[in-house]
Amino acid sequence: MTSLAHTVLQDAFGYAHFRGSQQAIVDHVIGGDDALVLMPTGGGKSLCYQIPAIVRQQQGHGTTIVISPLIALMHDQVSAMHEIGVDAAFLNSTLDYDQTRDVELQLLSGGITLLYVAPERLNTPRFLGLLDELHAMGKLALFAIDEAHCVSQWGHDFRPEYRELTVLHQRYAGVPRIALTATADALTRADIVERMQLESARVFISSFDRANIRYTIVEKKDASAQLLRFIEREHDGDAGVVYCLSRKKVEEVAQTLCDAGVNALPYHAGLGAELRQKNQSRFLREEGIVMVATIAFGMGINKPDVRFVAHVDMPKNIESYYQETGRGGRDGLPADAWMAYGYRDVVSQRSMIDESPAGDAFKQVMRGKLDALLGLAEGTDCRRVRLLAYFDEVYGQGGDYDSAHPEASAASAEKAPRYQCGNCDNCLNPPKTWDGTDAARKLLSTIYRAHAASQVTFGATHILDIVRGKETDKVRQFSHQQLSTFGLCQDYTEPQLRGVLRQLLAIGALATQKMQTEAGYSFETLVLCDGSRAVLRGEQTVELRESTAERSPSKRQRSTKPAVAAQNLGPDEQVRFINLKAWRTEVAKEHNVPAYVVFADATLAAIAQRNPQSLDELQGVSGIGVKKLEAYGEAVLRVCGAE
């Protein structure tokens, strides 16, 4: 079994060895057993069902059905399978009736190894009828459920149609299932097991650590300008994704970047379907595109050379943050996760939770998830340590877990953990901190006194005006210059005090309340809560990072840096790499596929370094299997100047 899987790995995919727990997962599923796989983006999840699908088809078990939520992912995966000589197809809304019928006939005739479908289609009577026929013939090899976190109400991308996938277990008993996701905390994992009836499945949890990603979180001042500085300094000419909370913000940020010469495109649900598809296609097929998007974009996007993921607005929880940042550096090469975060982000996210129609229990869980993200943003310790701890992983002790062999999983808890990752902003430039407890007590006291004096709640700006001793019209209107706390924080800057408010919200010592004017305008006000007492009494300290000033942007210059994959190549090798990329671009256009489907940058870099002069010398380069060697070998040799 293992040797057959290895043969497929080498001949079809061009890899010499499995990574991490891949081999154990592949062998387990080939054997016909269920599995739940948690593996970070870029960790090789797809191979965990693609190789079993190929092997089980060769063994006579028939077709593997892959349930995937996104059309873009289906198209890319099918194109990638065709490139390595595997029969694959998809059924989705992009096909007309005749095309759909052709795929159905191929399926029933046994001509498809992997069929990709959306959960909505799987649950239709027509498709279930096809599965019934395959099952009756003994030709259902495997069900692979991708993005399995979508089944959980606690997950970051809940989709009700995933709940109906229990039909797979109930209607097709004996057909193995593998559920896969890149992101799920303990609560979400338990929900996946229960909702998909995977109680008997073997659970494989790989380390959540994406060591190639550098995490940076900065205090938000002018997010668009800060983002532009970040791109100009670190990623000029690179592909990236920028996430915004609203459609309006997407449009504004995309325009700002375009005006500055960055090749940026917008993506959100308010754009027409044709324009969204066009922009997504350009992002996948062209180099150096920056996609500015809402969270509607990204899941299932397979582009390996995204060099940065930026958030100009804070996401709602760590799972969303991890999933979205994980779209950078899928090729294993260095990438950046950058986020600008401020007081308004905290208020906005808390408001969305409080105003949702969900029940109190659900809101409480969501507040807890938000608090964990706030802790990550406000913390002065290692970002990676905190991030991994959220997923119950101790940094430096690995994370691979196999429910069948726990003794062979993560290292012993007695092993001393490493607390510095060396690849996040807090480790690379340890922040200076200051004790904000005194300012926190004065702010809380002012909130209490202003409310008591006027029987009205007030927003952050008014409270800051009081403590900083500013006699504005509103301060005079409510006679708040007479409060005992008026002017008590004149020694603090406004950014410092906003940082204190942000931290108080983060630790649950302060809450917000939405107020509405007679004209219908709504705004957030600050109110005390149960957690305020400990700070007011001096029982809890408030430790804050010092606000740091950013340098002014330098004059924009077009970057001449080599591609990340080619940075360790010599001059002649870099020339070959550039020529190989140009050739790959032409091939990708001819085949109407993204360039990385032909060859990844890492494969081109390995070819450029090896400078093969024969097919024998080209064989064995990682990422070149038998089919690609046959299809592209001679052309690659010509690009390398072979005689």
Number of C-alpha atoms within 10 A of each C-alpha: 12 13 9 15 20 18 17 20 20 20 20 22 23 22 19 16 12 17 11 14 21 22 18 15 26 24 19 19 23 24 13 18 18 25 23 25 26 27 24 22 26 19 21 16 19 15 17 24 29 22 24 25 27 24 22 24 21 12 11 13 21 28 27 28 24 26 24 21 23 18 18 18 17 25 17 20 22 18 22 20 20 15 21 21 15 18 17 22 24 24 22 17 11 10 12 10 9 9 11 15 13 10 19 19 13 12 22 17 12 16 16 22 24 29 21 25 21 21 21 16 16 24 17 10 10 11 15 16 13 16 21 16 14 19 18 11 12 14 23 25 29 28 24 26 24 21 21 31 27 22 24 25 17 23 23 21 18 15 16 14 16 23 17 15 20 15 15 20 16 10 13 16 11 16 20 22 27 26 25 22 21 23 26 28 17 12 13 21 22 15 20 25 19 14 17 22 16 21 15 11 19 20 23 24 22 23 23 27 19 22 17 16 25 21 21 18 21 19 22 20 14 10 19 18 16 21 22 19 19 16 19 22 14 14 19 21 21 21 24 27 27 28 27 23 19 13 17 12 19 23 17 15 25 23 18 17 20 14 11 13 14 20 19 24 24 23 25 21 13 9 12 11 11 9 13 18 14 13 18 21 14 16 22 24 20 13 18 21 22 26 25 30 26 23 19 11 18 20 16 19 15 21 23 22 28 27 26 27 27 24 25 26 24 25 24 24 20 23 25 19 20 21 19 24 27 24 28 30 26 23 23 17 18 19 27 24 26 23 26 22 23 21 19 16 20 23 19 17 19 21 15 12 18 19 10 11 10 10 9 11 9 15 18 13 14 21 19 13 18 23 21 19 24 23 17 21 22 23 18 18 17 22 27 27 20 21 23 18 13 20 17 13 20 24 23 17 18 17 21 20 20 20 14 12 11 10 11 12 19 19 15 11 9 7 9 11 13 11 16 17 18 15 18 23 20 21 18 14 9 13 17 12 12 13 14 20 20 15 20 25 21 17 25 23 17 22 26 16 16 23 15 11 12 12 10 11 19 20 17 18 11 18 22 23 21 28 27 20 18 16 16 13 9 12 19 12 10 13 14 25 19 11 14 13 20 22 17 16 21 15 10 13 13 15 17 17 20 17 22 25 24 22 25 21 22 22 17 15 22 22 21 23 17 15 15 10 8 6 6 8 8 11 13 19 20 22 18 18 12 10 16 22 16 13 19 19 9 13 9 14 15 18 16 21 19 15 16 11 8 11 8 9 13 9 7 12 9 10 13 8 11 13 16 16 21 22 12 13 17 12 11 11 20 20 15 22 29 17 17 23 18 13 15 23 20 12 16 17 12 9 14 11 20 25 24 22 22 22 20 20 23 22 18 24 25 20 24 25 18 14 21 21 16 15 14 10 13 20 18 17 19 19 23 26 23 18 18 20 22 12 12 15 19 16 15 25 20 14 16 21 12 13 7
